[in-house]
Amino acid sequence: MEKTLEVKGMTCGHCEKAVKGALEELNGIDSANVHLEQNTVDVSYDEAKVSEKEMKDAIEDQGYDVV
Amino acid sequence: MEKTLEVKGMTCGHCEKAVKGALEELNGIDSANVHLEQNTVDVSYDEAKVSEKEMKDAIEDQGYDVV
């Protein structure tokens, strides 16, 4: 499944890595691609293995807000 | 010796850590404190051991510009 999350507060390449890394560590995430300028993350995942809540929590644990 | 460097492009806590860490790894740096809002870094150092050029290079290696 593909979904685009809107994430606030990502400002630099380190932020990009932090969010991408936190998502891709989750079981069930195939890929996470951050678009800094758009404040979005495109996520490809197996909805049987990972929930949107888990993705949101992983991003928020890094200090960013999911809109 | 104390000096305030003006650094462009630091936007978040990760940037702060990257610049502070790169400076404090240099021999001769006592402390480096980043002020994100002011785009500055206060450095305390031993001018016999480390040059401004070395500090500037360390910051630029992290992807930031020293003004």
Backbone of each chain as nested JSON, in Angstrom:
{
  "chains": [
    {"id": "A", "residues": [
      {"number": 1, "name": "MET", "atoms": {"N": [0.843, -1.189, 0.0], "CA": [0.0, 0.0, 0.0], "C": [0.885, 1.248, 0.0]}},
      {"number": 2, "name": "GLU", "atoms": {"N": [0.389, 2.31, -0.65], "CA": [1.175, 3.549, -0.725], "C": [0.402, 4.656, -0.02]}},
      {"number": 3, "name": "LYS", "atoms": {"N": [1.13, 5.486, 0.69], "CA": [0.457, 6.604, 1.343], "C": [1.42, 7.776, 1.479]}},
      {"number": 4, "name": "THR", "atoms": {"N": [0.881, 8.983, 1.388], "CA": [1.716, 10.167, 1.602], "C": [1.338, 10.804, 2.935]}},
      {"number": 5, "name": "LEU", "atoms": {"N": [2.312, 10.892, 3.828], "CA": [2.089, 11.526, 5.13], "C": [2.574, 12.962, 5.078]}},
      {"number": 6, "name": "GLU", "atoms": {"N": [1.869, 13.848, 5.754], "CA": [2.317, 15.232, 5.844], "C": [3.004, 15.407, 7.199]}},
      {"number": 7, "name": "VAL", "atoms": {"N": [4.255, 15.841, 7.168], "CA": [5.061, 15.916, 8.385], "C": [5.611, 17.327, 8.561]}},
      {"number": 8, "name": "LYS", "atoms": {"N": [5.407, 17.887, 9.744], "CA": [5.883, 19.254, 10.013], "C": [7.236, 19.265, 10.705]}},
      {"number": 9, "name": "GLY", "atoms": {"N": [8.081, 20.206, 10.339], "CA": [9.301, 20.437, 11.094], "C": [10.568, 19.86, 10.49]}},
      {"number": 10, "name": "MET", "atoms": {"N": [10.449, 19.185, 9.342], "CA": [11.657, 18.645, 8.709], "C": [12.325, 19.784, 7.937]}},
      {"number": 11, "name": "THR", "atoms": {"N": [13.56, 20.109, 8.326], "CA": [14.199, 21.28, 7.728], "C": [15.474, 20.977, 6.955]}},
      {"number": 12, "name": "CYS", "atoms": {"N": [16.099, 19.833, 7.221], "CA": [17.421, 19.613, 6.62], "C": [17.645, 18.145, 6.32]}},
      {"number": 13, "name": "GLY", "atoms": {"N": [18.789, 17.844, 5.755], "CA": [19.118, 16.473, 5.407], "C": [19.163, 15.534, 6.6]}},
      {"number": 14, "name": "HIS", "atoms": {"N": [19.53, 16.078, 7.783], "CA": [19.528, 15.237, 8.977], "C": [18.104, 14.86, 9.366]}},
      {"number": 15, "name": "CYS", "atoms": {"N": [17.195, 15.811, 9.222], "CA": [15.783, 15.542, 9.529], "C": [15.263, 14.461, 8.587]}},
      {"number": 16, "name": "GLU", "atoms": {"N": [15.613, 14.604, 7.338], "CA": [15.206, 13.63, 6.33], "C": [15.669, 12.224, 6.713]}},
      {"number": 17, "name": "LYS", "atoms": {"N": [16.945, 12.118, 7.065], "CA": [17.495, 10.822, 7.468], "C": [16.827, 10.277, 8.719]}},
      {"number": 18, "name": "ALA", "atoms": {"N": [16.55, 11.152, 9.673], "CA": [15.951, 10.716, 10.938], "C": [14.571, 10.119, 10.699]}},
      {"number": 19, "name": "VAL", "atoms": {"N": [13.767, 10.785, 9.872], "CA": [12.404, 10.331, 9.611], "C": [12.419, 9.075, 8.735]}},
      {"number": 20, "name": "LYS", "atoms": {"N": [13.192, 9.119, 7.686], "CA": [13.304, 7.95, 6.791], "C": [13.792, 6.728, 7.569]}},
      {"number": 21, "name": "GLY", "atoms": {"N": [14.836, 6.922, 8.357], "CA": [15.408, 5.819, 9.121], "C": [14.437, 5.23, 10.129]}},
      {"number": 22, "name": "ALA", "atoms": {"N": [13.706, 6.106, 10.827], "CA": [12.765, 5.633, 11.846], "C": [11.655, 4.818, 11.196]}},
      {"number": 23, "name": "LEU", "atoms": {"N": [11.184, 5.255, 10.037], "CA": [10.125, 4.51, 9.351], "C": [10.635, 3.189, 8.801]}},
      {"number": 24, "name": "GLU", "atoms": {"N": [11.791, 3.235, 8.16], "CA": [12.291, 2.02, 7.503], "C": [12.736, 0.952, 8.493]}},
      {"number": 25, "name": "GLU", "atoms": {"N": [12.927, 1.348, 9.747], "CA": [13.224, 0.364, 10.794], "C": [11.995, -0.443, 11.195]}},
      {"number": 26, "name": "LEU", "atoms": {"N": [10.821, 0.09, 10.914], "CA": [9.593, -0.612, 11.301], "C": [9.386, -1.84, 10.43]}},
      {"number": 27, "name": "ASN", "atoms": {"N": [8.926, -2.909, 11.04], "CA": [8.577, -4.105, 10.298], "C": [7.352, -3.797, 9.441]}},
      {"number": 28, "name": "GLY", "atoms": {"N": [7.422, -4.13, 8.157], "CA": [6.273, -3.899, 7.286], "C": [6.393, -2.69, 6.384]}},
      {"number": 29, "name": "ILE", "atoms": {"N": [7.454, -1.884, 6.607], "CA": [7.684, -0.722, 5.737], "C": [8.637, -1.141, 4.611]}},
      {"number": 30, "name": "ASP", "atoms": {"N": [8.208, -0.961, 3.382], "CA": [9.08, -1.274, 2.251], "C": [10.016, -0.113, 1.962]}},
      {"number": 31, "name": "SER", "atoms": {"N": [9.478, 1.093, 1.921], "CA": [10.32, 2.26, 1.685], "C": [9.623, 3.515, 2.197]}},
      {"number": 32, "name": "ALA", "atoms": {"N": [10.452, 4.497, 2.541], "CA": [9.935, 5.793, 2.986], "C": [10.793, 6.852, 2.318]}},
      {"number": 33, "name": "ASN", "atoms": {"N": [10.164, 7.731, 1.562], "CA": [10.916, 8.772, 0.862], "C": [10.419, 10.156, 1.241]}},
      {"number": 34, "name": "VAL", "atoms": {"N": [11.364, 10.933, 1.782], "CA": [11.033, 12.255, 2.312], "C": [11.187, 13.317, 1.223]}},
      {"number": 35, "name": "HIS", "atoms": {"N": [10.216, 14.219, 1.151], "CA": [10.318, 15.38, 0.276], "C": [10.289, 16.622, 1.162]}},
      {"number": 36, "name": "LEU", "atoms": {"N": [11.485, 17.131, 1.432], "CA": [11.633, 18.246, 2.377], "C": [10.8, 19.465, 1.985]}},
      {"number": 37, "name": "GLU", "atoms": {"N": [10.854, 19.826, 0.724], "CA": [10.193, 21.057, 0.271], "C": [8.673, 20.951, 0.404]}},
      {"number": 38, "name": "GLN", "atoms": {"N": [8.166, 19.738, 0.233], "CA": [6.714, 19.535, 0.32], "C": [6.249, 19.15, 1.722]}},
      {"number": 39, "name": "ASN", "atoms": {"N": [7.207, 18.952, 2.642], "CA": [6.859, 18.459, 3.982], "C": [6.047, 17.171, 3.925]}},
      {"number": 40, "name": "THR", "atoms": {"N": [6.463, 16.267, 3.063], "CA": [5.749, 14.997, 2.944], "C": [6.711, 13.807, 2.976]}},
      {"number": 41, "name": "VAL", "atoms": {"N": [6.129, 12.649, 3.294], "CA": [6.863, 11.385, 3.229], "C": [5.986, 10.388, 2.485]}},
      {"number": 42, "name": "ASP", "atoms": {"N": [6.512, 9.844, 1.398], "CA": [5.803, 8.787, 0.682], "C": [6.218, 7.457, 1.286]}},
      {"number": 43, "name": "VAL", "atoms": {"N": [5.234, 6.705, 1.729], "CA": [5.522, 5.435, 2.385], "C": [4.894, 4.293, 1.595]}},
      {"number": 44, "name": "SER", "atoms": {"N": [5.683, 3.25, 1.421], "CA": [5.168, 2.038, 0.794], "C": [5.235, 0.962, 1.871]}},
      {"number": 45, "name": "TYR", "atoms": {"N": [4.105, 0.31, 2.164], "CA": [4.072, -0.598, 3.317], "C": [3.04, -1.713, 3.152]}},
      {"number": 46, "name": "ASP", "atoms": {"N": [3.186, -2.688, 4.022], "CA": [2.248, -3.815, 4.078], "C": [1.282, -3.536, 5.224]}},
      {"number": 47, "name": "GLU", "atoms": {"N": [0.052, -3.221, 4.867], "CA": [-0.902, -2.807, 5.904], "C": [-1.297, -3.946, 6.844]}},
      {"number": 48, "name": "ALA", "atoms": {"N": [-0.9, -5.174, 6.502], "CA": [-1.135, -6.3, 7.417], "C": [-0.098, -6.304, 8.541]}},
      {"number": 49, "name": "LYS", "atoms": {"N": [1.019, -5.611, 8.305], "CA": [2.133, -5.674, 9.266], "C": [2.344, -4.4, 10.07]}},
      {"number": 50, "name": "VAL", "atoms": {"N": [1.94, -3.261, 9.507], "CA": [2.22, -1.998, 10.199], "C": [1.035, -1.051, 10.017]}},
      {"number": 51, "name": "SER", "atoms": {"N": [0.726, -0.33, 11.094], "CA": [-0.427, 0.58, 11.065], "C": [0.037, 2.024, 10.885]}},
      {"number": 52, "name": "GLU", "atoms": {"N": [-0.883, 2.86, 10.484], "CA": [-0.561, 4.289, 10.371], "C": [-0.185, 4.871, 11.728]}},
      {"number": 53, "name": "LYS", "atoms": {"N": [-0.825, 4.353, 12.769], "CA": [-0.505, 4.811, 14.133], "C": [0.968, 4.536, 14.457]}},
      {"number": 54, "name": "GLU", "atoms": {"N": [1.462, 3.363, 14.093], "CA": [2.869, 3.034, 14.367], "C": [3.821, 3.953, 13.6]}},
      {"number": 55, "name": "MET", "atoms": {"N": [3.442, 4.258, 12.358], "CA": [4.284, 5.164, 11.56], "C": [4.295, 6.555, 12.187]}},
      {"number": 56, "name": "LYS", "atoms": {"N": [3.106, 7.0, 12.578], "CA": [2.976, 8.318, 13.185], "C": [3.807, 8.403, 14.47]}},
      {"number": 57, "name": "ASP", "atoms": {"N": [3.72, 7.351, 15.29], "CA": [4.48, 7.326, 16.543], "C": [5.985, 7.369, 16.271]}},
      {"number": 58, "name": "ALA", "atoms": {"N": [6.432, 6.629, 15.259], "CA": [7.863, 6.585, 14.936], "C": [8.362, 7.97, 14.521]}},
      {"number": 59, "name": "ILE", "atoms": {"N": [7.535, 8.669, 13.751], "CA": [7.921, 10.015, 13.303], "C": [7.916, 10.994, 14.482]}},
      {"number": 60, "name": "GLU", "atoms": {"N": [6.898, 10.883, 15.299], "CA": [6.797, 11.8, 16.442], "C": [7.901, 11.561, 17.47]}},
      {"number": 61, "name": "ASP", "atoms": {"N": [8.339, 10.299, 17.583], "CA": [9.459, 9.998, 18.483], "C": [10.733, 10.714, 18.042]}},
      {"number": 62, "name": "GLN", "atoms": {"N": [10.826, 11.051, 16.77], "CA": [11.997, 11.774, 16.269], "C": [11.843, 13.281, 16.443]}},
      {"number": 63, "name": "GLY", "atoms": {"N": [10.686, 13.707, 16.923], "CA": [10.499, 15.136, 17.212], "C": [9.735, 15.915, 16.144]}},
      {"number": 64, "name": "TYR", "atoms": {"N": [9.042, 15.201, 15.269], "CA": [8.283, 15.875, 14.204], "C": [6.795, 15.628, 14.387]}},
      {"number": 65, "name": "ASP", "atoms": {"N": [5.999, 16.5, 13.816], "CA": [4.549, 16.352, 13.931], "C": [3.959, 15.828, 12.632]}},
      {"number": 66, "name": "VAL", "atoms": {"N": [3.082, 14.853, 12.765], "CA": [2.348, 14.367, 11.6], "C": [1.003, 15.087, 11.578]}},
      {"number": 67, "name": "VAL", "atoms": {"N": [0.707, 15.722, 10.456], "CA": [-0.52, 16.523, 10.367], "C": [-1.72, 15.606, 10.116]}}
    ]},
    {"id": "B", "residues": [
      {"number": 1, "name": "MET", "atoms": {"N": [41.071, 31.474, 24.004], "CA": [40.544, 32.58, 23.206], "C": [39.073, 32.301, 22.869]}},
      {"number": 2, "name": "GLU", "atoms": {"N": [38.308, 33.387, 22.772], "CA": [36.879, 33.22, 22.475], "C": [36.587, 33.892, 21.142]}},
      {"number": 3, "name": "LYS", "atoms": {"N": [35.723, 33.254, 20.366], "CA": [35.347, 33.86, 19.098], "C": [33.936, 33.426, 18.719]}},
      {"number": 4, "name": "THR", "atoms": {"N": [33.212, 34.312, 18.07], "CA": [31.885, 33.954, 17.579], "C": [31.938, 33.841, 16.061]}},
      {"number": 5, "name": "LEU", "atoms": {"N": [31.604, 32.654, 15.559], "CA": [31.572, 32.425, 14.115], "C": [30.132, 32.566, 13.631]}},
      {"number": 6, "name": "GLU", "atoms": {"N": [29.969, 33.114, 12.429], "CA": [28.635, 33.192, 11.839], "C": [28.518, 32.049, 10.834]}},
      {"number": 7, "name": "VAL", "atoms": {"N": [27.522, 31.207, 11.015], "CA": [27.381, 29.992, 10.198], "C": [25.993, 29.963, 9.561]}},
      {"number": 8, "name": "LYS", "atoms": {"N": [25.979, 29.754, 8.253], "CA": [24.702, 29.722, 7.515], "C": [24.191, 28.298, 7.327]}},
      {"number": 9, "name": "GLY", "atoms": {"N": [22.885, 28.117, 7.432], "CA": [22.281, 26.849, 7.042], "C": [21.927, 25.917, 8.185]}},
      {"number": 10, "name": "MET", "atoms": {"N": [22.212, 26.328, 9.43], "CA": [21.856, 25.476, 10.569], "C": [20.373, 25.706, 10.874]}},
      {"number": 11, "name": "THR", "atoms": {"N": [19.589, 24.625, 10.753], "CA": [18.143, 24.807, 10.893], "C": [17.519, 24.05, 12.055]}},
      {"number": 12, "name": "CYS", "atoms": {"N": [18.206, 23.032, 12.563], "CA": [17.53, 22.184, 13.558], "C": [18.537, 21.632, 14.559]}},
      {"number": 13, "name": "GLY", "atoms": {"N": [18.023, 20.874, 15.497], "CA": [18.865, 20.29, 16.532], "C": [19.943, 19.368, 15.994]}},
      {"number": 14, "name": "HIS", "atoms": {"N": [19.637, 18.697, 14.859], "CA": [20.65, 17.831, 14.26], "C": [21.794, 18.66, 13.694]}},
      {"number": 15, "name": "CYS", "atoms": {"N": [21.454, 19.787, 13.107], "CA": [22.485, 20.687, 12.565], "C": [23.372, 21.184, 13.71]}},
      {"number": 16, "name": "GLU", "atoms": {"N": [22.715, 21.547, 14.788], "CA": [23.433, 22.029, 15.968], "C": [24.444, 20.978, 16.44]}},
      {"number": 17, "name": "LYS", "atoms": {"N": [23.976, 19.737, 16.561], "CA": [24.852, 18.65, 17.008], "C": [25.984, 18.402, 16.031]}},
      {"number": 18, "name": "ALA", "atoms": {"N": [25.689, 18.459, 14.733], "CA": [26.703, 18.182, 13.711], "C": [27.833, 19.205, 13.793]}},
      {"number": 19, "name": "VAL", "atoms": {"N": [27.469, 20.481, 13.933], "CA": [28.475, 21.55, 13.972], "C": [29.233, 21.527, 15.294]}},
      {"number": 20, "name": "LYS", "atoms": {"N": [28.51, 21.412, 16.386], "CA": [29.148, 21.359, 17.699], "C": [30.105, 20.166, 17.772]}},
      {"number": 21, "name": "GLY", "atoms": {"N": [29.626, 19.008, 17.319], "CA": [30.437, 17.788, 17.369], "C": [31.697, 17.887, 16.535]}},
      {"number": 22, "name": "ALA", "atoms": {"N": [31.557, 18.441, 15.329], "CA": [32.707, 18.549, 14.432], "C": [33.762, 19.472, 15.036]}},
      {"number": 23, "name": "LEU", "atoms": {"N": [33.322, 20.549, 15.656], "CA": [34.28, 21.482, 16.261], "C": [34.935, 20.867, 17.502]}},
      {"number": 24, "name": "GLU", "atoms": {"N": [34.124, 20.274, 18.35], "CA": [34.675, 19.767, 19.616], "C": [35.573, 18.549, 19.424]}},
      {"number": 25, "name": "GLU", "atoms": {"N": [35.517, 17.939, 18.243], "CA": [36.448, 16.85, 17.931], "C": [37.847, 17.378, 17.624]}},
      {"number": 26, "name": "LEU", "atoms": {"N": [37.94, 18.641, 17.253], "CA": [39.256, 19.198, 16.905], "C": [40.104, 19.362, 18.16]}},
      {"number": 27, "name": "ASN", "atoms": {"N": [41.384, 19.07, 18.008], "CA": [42.332, 19.287, 19.094], "C": [42.479, 20.798, 19.302]}},
      {"number": 28, "name": "GLY", "atoms": {"N": [42.345, 21.247, 20.55], "CA": [42.511, 22.672, 20.834], "C": [41.201, 23.413, 21.048]}},
      {"number": 29, "name": "ILE", "atoms": {"N": [40.072, 22.743, 20.788], "CA": [38.772, 23.377, 21.037], "C": [38.308, 23.006, 22.445]}},
      {"number": 30, "name": "ASP", "atoms": {"N": [38.051, 24.012, 23.253], "CA": [37.547, 23.745, 24.6], "C": [36.038, 23.529, 24.568]}},
      {"number": 31, "name": "SER", "atoms": {"N": [35.327, 24.395, 23.861], "CA": [33.879, 24.24, 23.76], "C": [33.367, 24.994, 22.551]}},
      {"number": 32, "name": "ALA", "atoms": {"N": [32.234, 24.499, 22.029], "CA": [31.575, 25.15, 20.897], "C": [30.087, 25.146, 21.214]}},
      {"number": 33, "name": "ASN", "atoms": {"N": [29.492, 26.315, 21.24], "CA": [28.063, 26.41, 21.562], "C": [27.31, 27.108, 20.439]}},
      {"number": 34, "name": "VAL", "atoms": {"N": [26.349, 26.362, 19.905], "CA": [25.598, 26.841, 18.747], "C": [24.356, 27.599, 19.202]}},
      {"number": 35, "name": "HIS", "atoms": {"N": [24.111, 28.729, 18.556], "CA": [22.867, 29.475, 18.771], "C": [22.118, 29.503, 17.439]}},
      {"number": 36, "name": "LEU", "atoms": {"N": [21.166, 28.585, 17.318], "CA": [20.454, 28.41, 16.043], "C": [19.782, 29.685, 15.561]}},
      {"number": 37, "name": "GLU", "atoms": {"N": [19.103, 30.371, 16.466], "CA": [18.326, 31.547, 16.069], "C": [19.226, 32.667, 15.562]}},
      {"number": 38, "name": "GLN", "atoms": {"N": [20.441, 32.736, 16.111], "CA": [21.373, 33.794, 15.708], "C": [22.312, 33.349, 14.582]}},
      {"number": 39, "name": "ASN", "atoms": {"N": [22.237, 32.073, 14.194], "CA": [23.178, 31.538, 13.208], "C": [24.638, 31.773, 13.613]}},
      {"number": 40, "name": "THR", "atoms": {"N": [24.895, 31.544, 14.89], "CA": [26.264, 31.739, 15.373], "C": [26.743, 30.537, 16.191]}},
      {"number": 41, "name": "VAL", "atoms": {"N": [28.073, 30.454, 16.304], "CA": [28.694, 29.458, 17.171], "C": [29.752, 30.176, 18.009]}},
      {"number": 42, "name": "ASP", "atoms": {"N": [29.615, 30.08, 19.314], "CA": [30.639, 30.632, 20.201], "C": [31.669, 29.545, 20.453]}},
      {"number": 43, "name": "VAL", "atoms": {"N": [32.916, 29.859, 20.135], "CA": [33.975, 28.862, 20.282], "C": [34.998, 29.357, 21.293]}},
      {"number": 44, "name": "SER", "atoms": {"N": [35.393, 28.442, 22.158], "CA": [36.463, 28.739, 23.103], "C": [37.609, 27.793, 22.748]}},
      {"number": 45, "name": "TYR", "atoms": {"N": [38.782, 28.347, 22.461], "CA": [39.858, 27.502, 21.927], "C": [41.24, 28.011, 22.278]}},
      {"number": 46, "name": "ASP", "atoms": {"N": [42.211, 27.139, 22.057], "CA": [43.608, 27.473, 22.277], "C": [44.218, 27.802, 20.911]}},
      {"number": 47, "name": "GLU", "atoms": {"N": [44.491, 29.075, 20.696], "CA": [44.948, 29.5, 19.356], "C": [46.328, 28.954, 19.002]}},
      {"number": 48, "name": "ALA", "atoms": {"N": [47.024, 28.377, 19.984], "CA": [48.308, 27.728, 19.68], "C": [48.09, 26.353, 19.054]}},
      {"number": 49, "name": "LYS", "atoms": {"N": [46.893, 25.803, 19.245], "CA": [46.633, 24.425, 18.792], "C": [45.715, 24.32, 17.588]}},
      {"number": 50, "name": "VAL", "atoms": {"N": [44.838, 25.306, 17.397], "CA": [43.867, 25.191, 16.322], "C": [43.663, 26.56, 15.667]}},
      {"number": 51, "name": "SER", "atoms": {"N": [43.543, 26.543, 14.351], "CA": [43.386, 27.806, 13.617], "C": [41.927, 28.017, 13.22]}},
      {"number": 52, "name": "GLU", "atoms": {"N": [41.61, 29.255, 12.878], "CA": [40.258, 29.541, 12.392], "C": [39.968, 28.789, 11.111]}},
      {"number": 53, "name": "LYS", "atoms": {"N": [41.009, 28.62, 10.282], "CA": [40.853, 27.863, 9.036], "C": [40.394, 26.425, 9.318]}},
      {"number": 54, "name": "GLU", "atoms": {"N": [40.996, 25.799, 10.32], "CA": [40.615, 24.419, 10.664], "C": [39.164, 24.348, 11.147]}},
      {"number": 55, "name": "MET", "atoms": {"N": [38.764, 25.351, 11.926], "CA": [37.368, 25.373, 12.403], "C": [36.415, 25.542, 11.229]}},
      {"number": 56, "name": "LYS", "atoms": {"N": [36.774, 26.467, 10.351], "CA": [35.939, 26.737, 9.19], "C": [35.812, 25.482, 8.324]}},
      {"number": 57, "name": "ASP", "atoms": {"N": [36.931, 24.798, 8.113], "CA": [36.906, 23.572, 7.304], "C": [36.021, 22.505, 7.95]}},
      {"number": 58, "name": "ALA", "atoms": {"N": [36.113, 22.374, 9.27], "CA": [35.324, 21.351, 9.976], "C": [33.831, 21.63, 9.819]}},
      {"number": 59, "name": "ILE", "atoms": {"N": [33.462, 22.903, 9.883], "CA": [32.05, 23.279, 9.735], "C": [31.596, 23.056, 8.301]}},
      {"number": 60, "name": "GLU", "atoms": {"N": [32.425, 23.456, 7.358], "CA": [32.058, 23.311, 5.951], "C": [31.962, 21.842, 5.534]}},
      {"number": 61, "name": "ASP", "atoms": {"N": [32.786, 21.0, 6.159], "CA": [32.709, 19.559, 5.877], "C": [31.351, 18.98, 6.274]}},
      {"number": 62, "name": "GLN", "atoms": {"N": [30.682, 19.641, 7.2], "CA": [29.352, 19.183, 7.624], "C": [28.245, 19.743, 6.714]}},
      {"number": 63, "name": "GLY", "atoms": {"N": [28.648, 20.605, 5.777], "CA": [27.661, 21.115, 4.82], "C": [27.129, 22.505, 5.113]}},
      {"number": 64, "name": "TYR", "atoms": {"N": [27.804, 23.23, 5.985], "CA": [27.359, 24.584, 6.334], "C": [28.379, 25.61, 5.856]}},
      {"number": 65, "name": "ASP", "atoms": {"N": [27.914, 26.838, 5.697], "CA": [28.818, 27.89, 5.246], "C": [29.189, 28.812, 6.401]}},
      {"number": 66, "name": "VAL", "atoms": {"N": [30.477, 29.12, 6.482], "CA": [30.93, 30.102, 7.46], "C": [31.029, 31.439, 6.751]}},
      {"number": 67, "name": "VAL", "atoms": {"N": [30.376, 32.456, 7.298], "CA": [30.337, 33.77, 6.644], "C": [31.632, 34.522, 6.915]}}
    ]}
  ]
}
